[in-house]
Amino acid sequence: MLVRGSSQSDFADAFEDVIRQAPPAGNVPRTYELKRSWAEQGGFVGIFYYVDVEVIGQDVEGQA
C-alpha cells in the first residue's frame, strides 16, 4: 500500500507521518520503503516536505 506523508519541518518528520498513518498491528512486522520524496516552496506556508512510502507486511491490504 502506498502512503503519502508530509511535514513542514523536514523529510524525517514526513516519514514518521507515514508510520503514524500505517502503524504495525501487534507483532506483525512491516517494511516501510521510500519510493519518492520532494519539497515544495512558496506561498505563505514556506517549505513543505513530502514522501511516498510503500508499506509492506502480512496484514497490509492488498498483500498476499
HUBELCOR-V263423 format. One record per residue. N is the residue number from 1. RES is the residue in one letter. PSI is psi in degrees with one decimal (none if undefined). BURIAL is # if it has 16 or more other C-alpha atoms within 10 Angstrom, else .. D_CENTER is the distance of its C-alpha to the mean C-alpha in whole Angstrom. Layout:
# HUBELCOR-V263423
N&RES&PSI&BURIAL&D_CENTER  N&RES&PSI&BURIAL&D_CENTER
This chain:
# HUBELCOR-V263423
1&M&133.6&.&10  2&L&128.4&.&8  3&V&137.1&#&5  4&R&129.7&#&5  5&G&155.4&#&4  6&S&158.4&#&7  7&S&152.4&#&10  8&Q&-4.3&.&14  9&S&-62.5&.&14  10&D&177.2&.&12  11&F&-34.3&#&10  12&A&-42.9&.&10  13&D&-34.6&#&9  14&A&-39.8&#&6  15&F&-42.1&#&5  16&E&-31.6&#&7  17&D&-40.0&#&6  18&V&-45.2&#&3  19&I&-36.7&#&6  20&R&-34.2&.&8  21&Q&-30.4&.&8  22&A&67.0&#&8  23&P&157.1&.&10  24&P&148.5&#&13  25&A&107.4&.&16  26&G&-130.0&.&19  27&N&11.0&.&20  28&V&120.1&.&18  29&P&148.7&.&16  30&R&150.6&#&13  31&T&134.1&.&11  32&Y&109.8&#&8  33&E&118.6&.&9  34&L&123.6&.&8  35&K&-34.4&.&9  36&R&143.9&.&10  37&S&145.0&#&10  38&W&163.9&.&12  39&A&146.2&.&14  40&E&135.5&.&16  41&Q&139.8&.&19  42&G&168.7&.&22  43&G&-166.0&.&24  44&F&-13.4&.&24  45&V&-32.0&.&20  46&G&-130.3&.&20  47&I&135.3&.&17  48&F&133.2&#&14  49&Y&136.8&#&11  50&Y&148.2&#&8  51&V&142.7&#&6  52&D&124.6&#&6  53&V&132.6&#&5  54&E&123.4&#&8  55&V&121.5&#&8  56&I&133.1&#&12  57&G&163.4&#&15  58&Q&-29.7&.&18  59&D&7.7&.&17  60&V&134.9&.&14  61&E&138.1&.&16  62&G&-0.5&.&17  63&Q&142.6&.&18  64&A&none&.&21
